[in-house]
Amino acid sequence: MAHSAKPGAVHNHPRNRLVGLMAQFDDPESLVAACEQARRAGYVKLDAHSPFPIHGIDPAIGIRRTRLPFLVLALALGACVFGLWLQYYTNAVDNTAIFPGYRFFISGKPNWSLPANIPVTFEIIVLTSAFTAFLGMWALNRLPRLANPLHRISRFRRATNDRFFLVIEQADEKFDLNRTQQQLEEWGATAIEQIIEDLADRELPRNLKLAGIVLALLLLVPPALIYRAMGTTSRYPRLHVVPDMDVQHKYKAQAIGPNLGDDKNPSYMYGDRRAARPPIPGTVARGQLELDTEYFRGYRESHPTGLFLPRGHAELVLASGTRPMPVLDSDWQDPGHDAPGTAQDASPADGTVVPAEKDWVQEFPSQITVDEALLKRGQQRFEIYCTACHGFDGNGNGLVNQRALALNAQLKAKWTAAKSLHDPTVKVQPIGRIFDTITNGRNTMGPYGRQIPVADRWAIVAYVRALQLTGIQPVVDAPATGPSATDGQPSAVE
Amino acid sequence: MATTLDTHWDNTHEDPGKRAPLVLGGLDYAGVTDSVAGIWESRQPRTWWIVFVLAVIWLLILGGCIFHLFMKGVGVWGNCNPVFWAFDIVNFVFWVGIGHAGTLISAILFLFRQNWRTSINRAAEAMTIFAVICAGMFPGVHIGRIWVFYWLFPIPTEHLAMWPNFRSPLLWDVFAVGTYFTVSLLFWYMGMVPDLATLRDRAKTRVKKIVYGILSLGWTGSVRSWHRYEAAYTILAALSTPLVLSVHTIVSFDFAVSQLPGWHTTIFPPYFVAGAIFSGFAMVVTLLVPARTLYGLQNIITIRHLENMNKIIMATGLMVGMAYAIEFFIAWYGGVQAESFAFQNRAFGNYWWSYWIMVTCNVVIPQLFWIKWCRTTPWFMVIVSLFVNVGMWFERFVITVTSLSRDFVPSSWGFYWPTEVDIMMLIGSFGLFFTMFLLFCRFLPLIAISEVKNVLPRSEQH
């Protein structure tokens, strides 16, 4: 019989509270015996502490079987259903909520085949069950609990080493400090101590509390930033942490650079930094000879050769005795050279400056037959390509034009108003000139030659003429010139 | 408590009337605690420091290799058409296999009530965790674009804009190894909490008190806690048992589900699991024999424990040897030309030496354990276990590389040879493993203190 507690010595302090009595035993057998005695004496709120699980103590102290296995079973069944659903939903359903599933036909296997889905289902069940057993055990044990009055007692440190302890709580109805102590001594305790709880232990350390508040506030920052970013626009591209393969150090056929090698010692395929050679002067792509300038460009060629040739090359080609080829695009010129001059003093590269004194064709080329089908086609193409600016009736009130003019008024744009097709200056234009406008653009109007095939451009020209002849235009800016509104059908264009 | 080495008691002797003790030297509860916590309290022996410095150097080399790999791409390895899987998958399977012994000891032997497991299960479980980390690293760095590794998981990512294919063994592998690692970690940590509480209660410095106080979660050894703890422990053991079998089964599916000759066999799952346990026990012996000498744990990790492990090594080694034989039999009996060629090529082709290293190390050398002296002499069993480790590494090399380098069409044959980066990463993975294991020996309880107390003679009488 070692220490005896001194009743009423410590727990008088207002900050302290008596939790119970702790009795020490030297071997597991006497602990089990003491537990049985305590139960027999009517104590209910008691616990024992030992360095290892003691078999046979559970009935002695009155522990019922834990419900943990049923908890694990319930979650395992849930995990089974979830695992199967996850795989079914992501691999066998046509339209999943977020992304397309993996509905690919592989080796003739069905999209949903249970044998192939067993492994993942099994792993999900095991993972869920393991977490349930682990977390459930701690939760049922009300751990982690870092402040425990037992840890204030230095003797109790041997509970994880080689001593066995019985704790009877003060909250027990049968608890009486002196009597309980006496009983414990009778049951063979080798030492008895009071468990005194310092109520200050229950409170978090002040610094910890402060740190917790600061951390919680900091954690609010990212969601707040995300919330702010929602629905706002930005002039900058999205943050792209990993550029994947957006920028690759490799040669590209149609671009200058990027160079390989390091910054100080770049390596280019050719001296002009290109990775491909431009075509030999005079090269014409197959099917793009386009010698018939009336059809392809809308004017009669006054020059016998009809060529745009870069300075210096015309002589070369002519001298070689071969038939010179028209060069339609001067893109191939080496960068760094002067802008290429041409024999016709035209620079078709930008497609906007076209000599005014061309010999525009006045009539449709022979390849074009003007009939209702052509006009229908022209109308359809016109409504696709032209109405955005020129409007459905051709008087220049398209939505883009309206918006751009509004921006002009606010000095936010420099926009040349789309011409009304009923404008007298347009009406007198030869059809070749209109064809050229569609092909190469005018002012702010961009070139459409690369988007609209030649035949369709002529169809649009025909439709434009029909519009002009029918003269559909708003009353306000309708000059009395031109044919009257009732003047004939669109088919009578010529 | 004095831990005098009891050399007179031979606890490898089986007497049907009396159980041989599992702990020698007359250790009592406090003696066990002192033996184990003493490692943690005292300065580490010089050998520890020498091995630790070496391990950290190789860990740094591994880090350098991985950095080089990320900067340059997987071309720094020797992998090339047609051998796209080589050292990375060989090392992966090797390390995962090693991990299996830990789970076998902690879970399966627990369910079979093999009390001798208590002395070795903590270290073996730690070995599992570290081996799985080493294993997971290799496929992790092999995926090329490491920064989008999360495409492996069924997470809706905007970038991929697609769900993974759940019918692919490679995805099963992600789930299996990920689950295995997580569950092993939970199991290991949960088993360690009572011992962490022991260390907490012995801690002298404030930092140790705080750190071990938090790690031990306020454990008081309450019998109510022990009750639920044991229930949870049994559940985790029951979950880990099929899990550990499933993991190497699924790893073997990576090979067996393909149609390559030499891979496409149904024997792979049991064959891989047996091999995994074989190699894992060899690694446990390799680690624990030096550790018990270094830390004077001969009374807790006794010759009986080592002998039991050597018996398992011999049994699983025979299983592996039988699998090798069956493979050849099926190749002949199946009558498929490509299959029979694949196996002839294994034994007599370009990589004949790797096949015979494998057979010698895995089948021939472990037969020495039929002799009792061989399986009860610590220094000798370490040599055998090292051979087994080498042999099991070569087994994975043989399976992976010989089959890939010689498939159906001779025009697509090739020859694989590792680069320096391959070899340095293999050695570097040992650096990673030993760094973690040595830190574990230094900072965590090497032996399951509370479980060993449970099998002390006093408790057995109870």
Interface residues (C-beta under 8 A of the other chain):
Chain A: D27 P28 E29 D47 A48 H49 S50 P51 F52 P53 I54 H55 G56 I57 D58 I61 I63 T66 L68 P69 V72 L86 Q87 T90 N91 T96 I98 F99 P100 G101 Y102 F104 I106 K109 S113 A116 N117 P119 V120 F122 E123 I124 V126 L127 S129 A130 F131 A133 F134 G136 M137 W138 L140 N141 L143 P144 R145 L146 A147 N148 L150 H151 F156 R157 R158 A159 T160 N161 D162 V241 V242 D244
Chain B: D28 Y29 A30 T33 R145 W147 V148 P154 P156 L160 A161 M162 W163 P164 N165 F166 R167 P169 L171 W172 F175 A176 G178 T179 T182 V183 L186 F187 M190 P194 A197 T198 R200 D201 R202 G213 I214 L217 G218 W219 T220 G221 S222 V223 R224 S225 W226 H227 R228 Y229 E230 A231 A232 I235 L236 L239 S240 P242 L243 S246 I250 F253 I449 S450 E451 K453 N454 R458 S459 H462
